[in-house]
């Protein structure tokens, strides 16, 4: 099964994109998390969920945080403060 290799490659790509200061890297990491959940289920390595699920939640949290900060910055820029 090569899903684990695909999930790892996508995760690394996501982290690289986050490093370039692009919020969409979090979405790529979320896709990787979904694939890792599939891998964990198919291989019955349920301990993997202990890493994947919190990372999934953190990626959603950080994407939303980044988006909110961008919205707040745009509002400040538009108000001229």
Order of alpha helices (4+ residues) and beta strands (2+ residues): alpha-alpha-alpha
